[in-house]
């Protein structure tokens, strides 16, 4: 039984990443700090506000937005969701020019 649980956790622990790019990158871009975006109840309810690119980049052009499910996100959600499907965090990184 323990082996089945371990294999199941390994199969379900895949990290994902989605990139949104705003045209070609012509200058050196600088990434802002990573922020966690919170979803609840099977990710049907969005608990965090949408990322405000103007506020993040402060008068600069945004180059890319990366949304990813990291190992830290998975570990945290597994601990919280032990009793039921409650919280699904993701990490968001905005890169500005």
Biopython code that builds the backbone (N, CA, C, O; Angstrom):
import numpy as np
from Bio.PDB.StructureBuilder import StructureBuilder

atoms = [
    (1, "UNK", "N", (0.818, -1.187, 0.000)),
    (1, "UNK", "CA", (0.000, 0.000, 0.000)),
    (1, "UNK", "C", (0.868, 1.259, 0.000)),
    (1, "UNK", "O", (0.552, 2.249, -0.661)),
    (2, "UNK", "N", (1.963, 1.200, 0.753)),
    (2, "UNK", "CA", (2.858, 2.349, 0.829)),
    (2, "UNK", "C", (3.475, 2.636, -0.540)),
    (2, "UNK", "O", (3.630, 3.800, -0.911)),
    (3, "UNK", "N", (3.834, 1.585, -1.303)),
    (3, "UNK", "CA", (4.422, 1.780, -2.629)),
    (3, "UNK", "C", (3.424, 2.414, -3.590)),
    (3, "UNK", "O", (3.801, 3.257, -4.405)),
    (4, "UNK", "N", (2.170, 2.021, -3.506)),
    (4, "UNK", "CA", (1.138, 2.601, -4.376)),
    (4, "UNK", "C", (0.986, 4.083, -4.076)),
    (4, "UNK", "O", (0.847, 4.886, -4.999)),
    (5, "UNK", "N", (1.009, 4.459, -2.806)),
    (5, "UNK", "CA", (0.906, 5.858, -2.411)),
    (5, "UNK", "C", (2.094, 6.665, -2.928)),
    (5, "UNK", "O", (1.914, 7.772, -3.436)),
    (6, "UNK", "N", (3.287, 6.130, -2.804)),
    (6, "UNK", "CA", (4.489, 6.821, -3.270)),
    (6, "UNK", "C", (4.449, 7.006, -4.790)),
    (6, "UNK", "O", (4.734, 8.097, -5.283)),
    (7, "UNK", "N", (4.104, 5.964, -5.529)),
    (7, "UNK", "CA", (4.019, 6.060, -6.992)),
    (7, "UNK", "C", (2.936, 7.055, -7.393)),
    (7, "UNK", "O", (3.131, 7.837, -8.323)),
    (8, "UNK", "N", (1.799, 7.036, -6.705)),
    (8, "UNK", "CA", (0.719, 7.980, -6.995)),
    (8, "UNK", "C", (1.141, 9.417, -6.769)),
    (8, "UNK", "O", (0.826, 10.288, -7.580)),
    (9, "UNK", "N", (1.851, 9.680, -5.679)),
    (9, "UNK", "CA", (2.330, 11.035, -5.410)),
    (9, "UNK", "C", (3.346, 11.492, -6.446)),
    (9, "UNK", "O", (3.341, 12.658, -6.841)),
    (10, "UNK", "N", (4.205, 10.606, -6.886)),
    (10, "UNK", "CA", (5.194, 10.962, -7.914)),
    (10, "UNK", "C", (4.493, 11.290, -9.234)),
    (10, "UNK", "O", (4.850, 12.257, -9.906)),
    (11, "UNK", "N", (3.506, 10.493, -9.599)),
    (11, "UNK", "CA", (2.793, 10.737, -10.856)),
    (11, "UNK", "C", (1.968, 12.019, -10.816)),
    (11, "UNK", "O", (1.798, 12.678, -11.842)),
    (12, "UNK", "N", (1.463, 12.372, -9.660)),
    (12, "UNK", "CA", (0.634, 13.569, -9.536)),
    (12, "UNK", "C", (1.434, 14.830, -9.234)),
    (12, "UNK", "O", (0.853, 15.911, -9.135)),
    (13, "UNK", "N", (2.733, 14.723, -9.087)),
    (13, "UNK", "CA", (3.530, 15.870, -8.670)),
    (13, "UNK", "C", (4.235, 16.576, -9.820)),
    (13, "UNK", "O", (5.236, 17.255, -9.592)),
    (14, "UNK", "N", (3.755, 16.439, -11.020)),
    (14, "UNK", "CA", (4.391, 17.090, -12.162)),
    (14, "UNK", "C", (4.242, 18.598, -12.108)),
    (14, "UNK", "O", (3.160, 19.104, -11.809)),
    (15, "UNK", "N", (5.295, 19.309, -12.389)),
    (15, "UNK", "CA", (5.263, 20.767, -12.424)),
    (15, "UNK", "C", (4.867, 21.221, -13.826)),
    (15, "UNK", "O", (5.225, 20.585, -14.818)),
    (16, "UNK", "N", (4.131, 22.318, -13.897)),
    (16, "UNK", "CA", (3.723, 22.857, -15.186)),
    (16, "UNK", "C", (4.145, 24.310, -15.276)),
    (16, "UNK", "O", (4.392, 24.961, -14.261)),
    (17, "UNK", "N", (4.226, 24.814, -16.498)),
    (17, "UNK", "CA", (4.616, 26.196, -16.729)),
    (17, "UNK", "C", (3.920, 26.720, -17.979)),
    (17, "UNK", "O", (3.871, 26.034, -19.000)),
    (18, "UNK", "N", (3.380, 27.940, -17.899)),
    (18, "UNK", "CA", (2.743, 28.599, -19.039)),
    (18, "UNK", "C", (3.404, 29.963, -19.206)),
    (18, "UNK", "O", (3.529, 30.718, -18.243)),
    (19, "UNK", "N", (3.832, 30.280, -20.441)),
    (19, "UNK", "CA", (4.478, 31.557, -20.731)),
    (19, "UNK", "C", (3.593, 32.384, -21.655)),
    (19, "UNK", "O", (3.048, 31.868, -22.631)),
    (20, "UNK", "N", (3.455, 33.671, -21.342)),
    (20, "UNK", "CA", (2.779, 34.629, -22.205)),
    (20, "UNK", "C", (3.825, 35.662, -22.604)),
    (20, "UNK", "O", (4.347, 36.379, -21.749)),
    (21, "UNK", "N", (4.138, 35.745, -23.902)),
    (21, "UNK", "CA", (5.170, 36.659, -24.381)),
    (21, "UNK", "C", (4.537, 37.817, -25.137)),
    (21, "UNK", "O", (3.542, 37.640, -25.840)),
    (22, "UNK", "N", (5.126, 39.014, -24.987)),
    (22, "UNK", "CA", (4.646, 40.230, -25.623)),
    (22, "UNK", "C", (5.641, 40.668, -26.694)),
    (22, "UNK", "O", (6.386, 41.627, -26.489)),
    (23, "UNK", "N", (5.661, 39.986, -27.815)),
    (23, "UNK", "CA", (6.550, 40.332, -28.918)),
    (23, "UNK", "C", (7.980, 39.902, -28.666)),
    (23, "UNK", "O", (8.273, 39.258, -27.658)),
    (24, "UNK", "N", (8.881, 40.259, -29.591)),
    (24, "UNK", "CA", (10.287, 39.864, -29.455)),
    (24, "UNK", "C", (10.972, 40.646, -28.335)),
    (24, "UNK", "O", (10.649, 41.805, -28.073)),
    (25, "UNK", "N", (11.913, 39.989, -27.693)),
    (25, "UNK", "CA", (12.671, 40.636, -26.628)),
    (25, "UNK", "C", (13.898, 41.300, -27.244)),
    (25, "UNK", "O", (14.837, 40.626, -27.667)),
    (26, "UNK", "N", (13.876, 42.640, -27.288)),
    (26, "UNK", "CA", (14.962, 43.368, -27.940)),
    (26, "UNK", "C", (15.967, 43.939, -26.940)),
    (26, "UNK", "O", (17.132, 44.147, -27.281)),
    (27, "UNK", "N", (15.531, 44.187, -25.734)),
    (27, "UNK", "CA", (16.433, 44.752, -24.721)),
    (27, "UNK", "C", (16.552, 43.774, -23.554)),
    (27, "UNK", "O", (15.852, 42.763, -23.484)),
    (28, "UNK", "N", (17.452, 44.109, -22.655)),
    (28, "UNK", "CA", (17.626, 43.276, -21.475)),
    (28, "UNK", "C", (16.382, 43.409, -20.599)),
    (28, "UNK", "O", (15.979, 44.516, -20.243)),
    (29, "UNK", "N", (15.787, 42.285, -20.261)),
    (29, "UNK", "CA", (14.574, 42.288, -19.449)),
    (29, "UNK", "C", (14.919, 41.931, -18.015)),
    (29, "UNK", "O", (15.865, 41.188, -17.753)),
    (30, "UNK", "N", (14.126, 42.481, -17.080)),
    (30, "UNK", "CA", (14.359, 42.229, -15.678)),
    (30, "UNK", "C", (13.089, 41.631, -15.069)),
    (30, "UNK", "O", (12.007, 42.208, -15.179)),
    (31, "UNK", "N", (13.232, 40.484, -14.434)),
    (31, "UNK", "CA", (12.082, 39.809, -13.824)),
    (31, "UNK", "C", (11.785, 40.408, -12.454)),
    (31, "UNK", "O", (12.692, 40.676, -11.666)),
    (32, "UNK", "N", (10.497, 40.613, -12.190)),
    (32, "UNK", "CA", (10.062, 41.040, -10.863)),
    (32, "UNK", "C", (10.046, 39.827, -9.946)),
    (32, "UNK", "O", (10.268, 38.700, -10.389)),
    (33, "UNK", "N", (9.787, 40.059, -8.690)),
    (33, "UNK", "CA", (9.754, 38.936, -7.753)),
    (33, "UNK", "C", (8.578, 38.018, -8.049)),
    (33, "UNK", "O", (7.558, 38.445, -8.590)),
    (34, "UNK", "N", (8.734, 36.760, -7.688)),
    (34, "UNK", "CA", (7.665, 35.783, -7.869)),
    (34, "UNK", "C", (6.584, 36.015, -6.827)),
    (34, "UNK", "O", (6.869, 36.308, -5.666)),
    (35, "UNK", "N", (5.330, 35.878, -7.266)),
    (35, "UNK", "CA", (4.199, 35.987, -6.352)),
    (35, "UNK", "C", (3.338, 34.750, -6.485)),
    (35, "UNK", "O", (3.262, 34.147, -7.556)),
    (36, "UNK", "N", (2.695, 34.375, -5.405)),
    (36, "UNK", "CA", (1.791, 33.237, -5.440)),
    (36, "UNK", "C", (0.394, 33.719, -5.796)),
    (36, "UNK", "O", (-0.073, 34.739, -5.289)),
    (37, "UNK", "N", (-0.261, 32.979, -6.667)),
    (37, "UNK", "CA", (-1.640, 33.244, -7.066)),
    (37, "UNK", "C", (-2.486, 32.111, -6.485)),
    (37, "UNK", "O", (-2.149, 30.938, -6.646)),
    (38, "UNK", "N", (-3.580, 32.458, -5.814)),
    (38, "UNK", "CA", (-4.345, 31.473, -5.054)),
    (38, "UNK", "C", (-5.670, 31.125, -5.735)),
    (38, "UNK", "O", (-6.437, 32.014, -6.107)),
    (39, "UNK", "N", (-5.931, 29.835, -5.893)),
    (39, "UNK", "CA", (-7.197, 29.316, -6.397)),
    (39, "UNK", "C", (-7.764, 28.366, -5.352)),
    (39, "UNK", "O", (-7.026, 27.756, -4.578)),
    (40, "UNK", "N", (-9.098, 28.251, -5.347)),
    (40, "UNK", "CA", (-9.757, 27.424, -4.342)),
    (40, "UNK", "C", (-10.776, 26.496, -4.985)),
    (40, "UNK", "O", (-11.231, 26.740, -6.103)),
    (41, "UNK", "N", (-11.131, 25.429, -4.275)),
    (41, "UNK", "CA", (-12.176, 24.481, -4.675)),
    (41, "UNK", "C", (-11.983, 23.982, -6.100)),
    (41, "UNK", "O", (-12.694, 24.397, -7.015)),
    (42, "UNK", "N", (-11.011, 23.083, -6.279)),
    (42, "UNK", "CA", (-10.663, 22.498, -7.579)),
    (42, "UNK", "C", (-10.249, 23.571, -8.587)),
    (42, "UNK", "O", (-10.402, 23.361, -9.791)),
    (43, "UNK", "N", (-9.738, 24.692, -8.140)),
    (43, "UNK", "CA", (-9.342, 25.837, -8.981)),
    (43, "UNK", "C", (-10.530, 26.473, -9.701)),
    (43, "UNK", "O", (-10.352, 27.110, -10.739)),
    (44, "UNK", "N", (-11.724, 26.310, -9.166)),
    (44, "UNK", "CA", (-12.910, 26.921, -9.765)),
    (44, "UNK", "C", (-13.111, 28.356, -9.293)),
    (44, "UNK", "O", (-13.747, 29.150, -9.986)),
    (45, "UNK", "N", (-12.581, 28.697, -8.126)),
    (45, "UNK", "CA", (-12.703, 30.042, -7.577)),
    (45, "UNK", "C", (-11.328, 30.668, -7.494)),
    (45, "UNK", "O", (-10.415, 30.097, -6.897)),
    (46, "UNK", "N", (-11.175, 31.843, -8.091)),
    (46, "UNK", "CA", (-9.894, 32.541, -8.087)),
    (46, "UNK", "C", (-9.835, 33.457, -6.869)),
    (46, "UNK", "O", (-10.601, 34.416, -6.776)),
    (47, "UNK", "N", (-8.944, 33.171, -5.951)),
    (47, "UNK", "CA", (-8.855, 33.919, -4.709)),
    (47, "UNK", "C", (-7.979, 35.153, -4.792)),
    (47, "UNK", "O", (-8.155, 36.078, -3.999)),
    (48, "UNK", "N", (-7.051, 35.198, -5.715)),
    (48, "UNK", "CA", (-6.174, 36.355, -5.881)),
    (48, "UNK", "C", (-6.709, 37.253, -6.990)),
    (48, "UNK", "O", (-7.401, 36.797, -7.900)),
    (49, "UNK", "N", (-6.377, 38.526, -6.898)),
    (49, "UNK", "CA", (-6.710, 39.447, -7.982)),
    (49, "UNK", "C", (-5.864, 39.124, -9.201)),
    (49, "UNK", "O", (-4.791, 38.531, -9.085)),
    (50, "UNK", "N", (-6.350, 39.513, -10.361)),
    (50, "UNK", "CA", (-5.571, 39.347, -11.592)),
    (50, "UNK", "C", (-4.290, 40.172, -11.493)),
    (50, "UNK", "O", (-4.253, 41.192, -10.804)),
    (51, "UNK", "N", (-3.256, 39.730, -12.176)),
    (51, "UNK", "CA", (-1.981, 40.439, -12.149)),
    (51, "UNK", "C", (-2.133, 41.748, -12.922)),
    (51, "UNK", "O", (-2.528, 41.746, -14.088)),
    (52, "UNK", "N", (-1.818, 42.861, -12.267)),
    (52, "UNK", "CA", (-1.884, 44.178, -12.888)),
    (52, "UNK", "C", (-0.512, 44.477, -13.493)),
    (52, "UNK", "O", (0.423, 44.837, -12.778)),
    (53, "UNK", "N", (-0.400, 44.326, -14.810)),
    (53, "UNK", "CA", (0.898, 44.487, -15.475)),
    (53, "UNK", "C", (1.413, 45.917, -15.400)),
    (53, "UNK", "O", (2.623, 46.127, -15.319)),
    (54, "UNK", "N", (0.519, 46.912, -15.427)),
    (54, "UNK", "CA", (0.963, 48.304, -15.311)),
    (54, "UNK", "C", (1.577, 48.569, -13.943)),
    (54, "UNK", "O", (2.596, 49.252, -13.840)),
    (55, "UNK", "N", (0.965, 48.037, -12.900)),
    (55, "UNK", "CA", (1.503, 48.229, -11.553)),
    (55, "UNK", "C", (2.804, 47.452, -11.362)),
    (55, "UNK", "O", (3.725, 47.927, -10.697)),
    (56, "UNK", "N", (2.876, 46.268, -11.943)),
    (56, "UNK", "CA", (4.089, 45.450, -11.805)),
    (56, "UNK", "C", (5.279, 46.073, -12.529)),
    (56, "UNK", "O", (6.394, 46.079, -12.007)),
    (57, "UNK", "N", (5.043, 46.593, -13.720)),
    (57, "UNK", "CA", (6.154, 47.101, -14.538)),
    (57, "UNK", "C", (6.414, 48.588, -14.349)),
    (57, "UNK", "O", (7.468, 49.066, -14.771)),
    (58, "UNK", "N", (5.520, 49.333, -13.745)),
    (58, "UNK", "CA", (5.717, 50.746, -13.421)),
    (58, "UNK", "C", (6.271, 51.549, -14.593)),
    (58, "UNK", "O", (7.447, 51.912, -14.594)),
    (59, "UNK", "N", (5.449, 51.822, -15.571)),
    (59, "UNK", "CA", (5.774, 52.639, -16.750)),
    (59, "UNK", "C", (6.708, 51.959, -17.741)),
    (59, "UNK", "O", (7.169, 52.607, -18.681)),
    (60, "UNK", "N", (6.996, 50.694, -17.566)),
    (60, "UNK", "CA", (7.811, 49.951, -18.519)),
    (60, "UNK", "C", (6.913, 48.989, -19.288)),
    (60, "UNK", "O", (5.785, 48.722, -18.873)),
    (61, "UNK", "N", (7.402, 48.477, -20.391)),
    (61, "UNK", "CA", (6.675, 47.499, -21.194)),
    (61, "UNK", "C", (6.872, 46.106, -20.595)),
    (61, "UNK", "O", (7.987, 45.736, -20.227)),
    (62, "UNK", "N", (5.789, 45.338, -20.500)),
    (62, "UNK", "CA", (5.935, 43.960, -20.018)),
    (62, "UNK", "C", (6.426, 43.090, -21.166)),
    (62, "UNK", "O", (6.002, 43.260, -22.309)),
    (63, "UNK", "N", (7.309, 42.169, -20.860)),
    (63, "UNK", "CA", (7.910, 41.285, -21.851)),
    (63, "UNK", "C", (7.276, 39.903, -21.783)),
    (63, "UNK", "O", (6.921, 39.332, -22.814)),
    (64, "UNK", "N", (7.130, 39.360, -20.578)),
    (64, "UNK", "CA", (6.529, 38.041, -20.447)),
    (64, "UNK", "C", (5.899, 37.875, -19.071)),
    (64, "UNK", "O", (6.256, 38.546, -18.102)),
    (65, "UNK", "N", (4.952, 36.953, -19.031)),
    (65, "UNK", "CA", (4.329, 36.540, -17.776)),
    (65, "UNK", "C", (4.429, 35.024, -17.741)),
    (65, "UNK", "O", (4.014, 34.345, -18.679)),
    (66, "UNK", "N", (4.977, 34.501, -16.665)),
    (66, "UNK", "CA", (5.132, 33.055, -16.519)),
    (66, "UNK", "C", (4.315, 32.599, -15.323)),
    (66, "UNK", "O", (4.497, 33.087, -14.208)),
    (67, "UNK", "N", (3.418, 31.663, -15.566)),
    (67, "UNK", "CA", (2.618, 31.041, -14.511)),
    (67, "UNK", "C", (3.070, 29.600, -14.401)),
    (67, "UNK", "O", (3.043, 28.861, -15.386)),
    (68, "UNK", "N", (3.484, 29.194, -13.214)),
    (68, "UNK", "CA", (3.957, 27.821, -13.078)),
    (68, "UNK", "C", (3.517, 27.197, -11.756)),
    (68, "UNK", "O", (3.291, 27.875, -10.754)),
    (69, "UNK", "N", (3.410, 25.902, -11.806)),
    (69, "UNK", "CA", (3.122, 25.095, -10.632)),
    (69, "UNK", "C", (4.447, 24.487, -10.204)),
    (69, "UNK", "O", (4.944, 23.555, -10.836)),
    (70, "UNK", "N", (5.015, 25.018, -9.130)),
    (70, "UNK", "CA", (6.332, 24.585, -8.685)),
    (70, "UNK", "C", (6.216, 23.487, -7.635)),
    (70, "UNK", "O", (5.123, 23.169, -7.165)),
    (71, "UNK", "N", (7.345, 22.924, -7.283)),
    (71, "UNK", "CA", (7.372, 21.891, -6.250)),
    (71, "UNK", "C", (6.894, 22.458, -4.914)),
    (71, "UNK", "O", (6.224, 21.759, -4.153)),
    (72, "UNK", "N", (7.231, 23.713, -4.619)),
    (72, "UNK", "CA", (6.772, 24.336, -3.368)),
    (72, "UNK", "C", (5.252, 24.494, -3.375)),
    (72, "UNK", "O", (4.608, 24.296, -2.344)),
    (73, "UNK", "N", (4.665, 24.852, -4.536)),
    (73, "UNK", "CA", (3.215, 24.958, -4.643)),
    (73, "UNK", "C", (2.556, 23.605, -4.400)),
    (73, "UNK", "O", (1.572, 23.505, -3.667)),
    (74, "UNK", "N", (3.107, 22.571, -5.018)),
    (74, "UNK", "CA", (2.539, 21.224, -4.883)),
    (74, "UNK", "C", (2.637, 20.746, -3.437)),
    (74, "UNK", "O", (1.667, 20.223, -2.888)),
    (75, "UNK", "N", (3.796, 20.924, -2.826)),
    (75, "UNK", "CA", (3.990, 20.485, -1.448)),
    (75, "UNK", "C", (3.008, 21.190, -0.515)),
    (75, "UNK", "O", (2.394, 20.551, 0.340)),
    (76, "UNK", "N", (2.859, 22.502, -0.677)),
    (76, "UNK", "CA", (1.946, 23.265, 0.173)),
    (76, "UNK", "C", (0.501, 22.839, -0.016)),
    (76, "UNK", "O", (-0.235, 22.677, 0.958)),
    (77, "UNK", "N", (0.088, 22.656, -1.271)),
    (77, "UNK", "CA", (-1.307, 22.290, -1.512)),
    (77, "UNK", "C", (-1.605, 20.866, -1.048)),
    (77, "UNK", "O", (-2.720, 20.586, -0.609)),
    (78, "UNK", "N", (-0.625, 19.959, -1.137)),
    (78, "UNK", "CA", (-0.844, 18.589, -0.644)),
    (78, "UNK", "C", (-1.078, 18.603, 0.859)),
    (78, "UNK", "O", (-1.943, 17.882, 1.357)),
    (79, "UNK", "N", (-0.322, 19.411, 1.582)),
    (79, "UNK", "CA", (-0.489, 19.490, 3.033)),
    (79, "UNK", "C", (-1.857, 20.077, 3.380)),
    (79, "UNK", "O", (-2.560, 19.540, 4.236)),
    (80, "UNK", "N", (-2.238, 21.167, 2.726)),
    (80, "UNK", "CA", (-3.514, 21.821, 3.024)),
    (80, "UNK", "C", (-4.691, 20.982, 2.555)),
    (80, "UNK", "O", (-5.716, 20.920, 3.234)),
    (81, "UNK", "N", (-4.557, 20.337, 1.404)),
    (81, "UNK", "CA", (-5.667, 19.586, 0.815)),
    (81, "UNK", "C", (-5.770, 18.155, 1.321)),
    (81, "UNK", "O", (-6.446, 17.330, 0.706)),
    (82, "UNK", "N", (-5.118, 17.855, 2.415)),
    (82, "UNK", "CA", (-5.157, 16.506, 2.958)),
    (82, "UNK", "C", (-6.589, 16.076, 3.305)),
    (82, "UNK", "O", (-6.948, 14.910, 3.144)),
    (83, "UNK", "N", (-7.391, 17.015, 3.776)),
    (83, "UNK", "CA", (-8.770, 16.707, 4.166)),
    (83, "UNK", "C", (-9.787, 16.984, 3.068)),
    (83, "UNK", "O", (-10.946, 16.591, 3.198)),
    (84, "UNK", "N", (-9.392, 17.638, 2.009)),
    (84, "UNK", "CA", (-10.318, 17.933, 0.918)),
    (84, "UNK", "C", (-9.735, 18.943, -0.044)),
    (84, "UNK", "O", (-8.729, 19.582, 0.263)),
    (85, "UNK", "N", (-10.354, 19.098, -1.209)),
    (85, "UNK", "CA", (-9.834, 20.014, -2.238)),
    (85, "UNK", "C", (-10.140, 21.472, -1.896)),
    (85, "UNK", "O", (-11.224, 21.977, -2.187)),
    (86, "UNK", "N", (-9.170, 22.135, -1.278)),
    (86, "UNK", "CA", (-9.412, 23.486, -0.787)),
    (86, "UNK", "C", (-8.601, 24.536, -1.546)),
    (86, "UNK", "O", (-9.173, 25.492, -2.070)),
    (87, "UNK", "N", (-7.274, 24.373, -1.614)),
    (87, "UNK", "CA", (-6.377, 25.445, -2.045)),
    (87, "UNK", "C", (-5.416, 24.939, -3.100)),
    (87, "UNK", "O", (-4.816, 23.876, -2.947)),
    (88, "UNK", "N", (-5.269, 25.718, -4.193)),
    (88, "UNK", "CA", (-4.369, 25.363, -5.295)),
    (88, "UNK", "C", (-3.545, 26.588, -5.686)),
    (88, "UNK", "O", (-3.989, 27.377, -6.521)),
    (89, "UNK", "N", (-2.353, 26.767, -5.105)),
    (89, "UNK", "CA", (-1.531, 27.934, -5.440)),
    (89, "UNK", "C", (-0.697, 27.704, -6.706)),
    (89, "UNK", "O", (-0.377, 26.570, -7.063)),
    (90, "UNK", "N", (-0.359, 28.803, -7.367)),
    (90, "UNK", "CA", (0.581, 28.805, -8.486)),
    (90, "UNK", "C", (1.513, 29.989, -8.299)),
    (90, "UNK", "O", (1.182, 30.946, -7.600)),
    (91, "UNK", "N", (2.679, 29.921, -8.926)),
    (91, "UNK", "CA", (3.646, 31.004, -8.863)),
    (91, "UNK", "C", (3.579, 31.806, -10.157)),
    (91, "UNK", "O", (3.571, 31.230, -11.245)),
    (92, "UNK", "N", (3.532, 33.136, -10.044)),
    (92, "UNK", "CA", (3.461, 34.021, -11.206)),
    (92, "UNK", "C", (4.693, 34.934, -11.190)),
    (92, "UNK", "O", (5.027, 35.532, -10.167)),
    (93, "UNK", "N", (5.359, 35.027, -12.345)),
    (93, "UNK", "CA", (6.525, 35.910, -12.491)),
    (93, "UNK", "C", (6.309, 36.808, -13.698)),
    (93, "UNK", "O", (6.073, 36.321, -14.803)),
    (94, "UNK", "N", (6.390, 38.131, -13.489)),
    (94, "UNK", "CA", (6.257, 39.108, -14.568)),
    (94, "UNK", "C", (7.631, 39.642, -14.898)),
    (94, "UNK", "O", (8.389, 40.015, -14.003)),
    (95, "UNK", "N", (7.961, 39.681, -16.185)),
    (95, "UNK", "CA", (9.239, 40.223, -16.636)),
    (95, "UNK", "C", (8.970, 41.513, -17.402)),
    (95, "UNK", "O", (8.155, 41.537, -18.325)),
    (96, "UNK", "N", (9.663, 42.590, -17.013)),
    (96, "UNK", "CA", (9.488, 43.903, -17.632)),
    (96, "UNK", "C", (10.750, 44.310, -18.372)),
    (96, "UNK", "O", (11.839, 43.812, -18.088)),
    (97, "UNK", "N", (10.593, 45.215, -19.319)),
    (97, "UNK", "CA", (11.733, 45.675, -20.125)),
    (97, "UNK", "C", (12.333, 46.906, -19.519)),
    (97, "UNK", "O", (13.304, 47.446, -20.051)),
]
sb = StructureBuilder()
sb.init_structure("model")
sb.init_model(0)
sb.init_chain("A")
sb.init_seg("    ")
for serial, (resi, resn, name, xyz) in enumerate(atoms, 1):
    if name == "N":
        sb.init_residue(resn, " ", resi, " ")
    sb.init_atom(name, np.array(xyz, "f"), 0.0, 1.0, " ", f" {name:<3s}", serial, name[0])
structure = sb.get_structure()
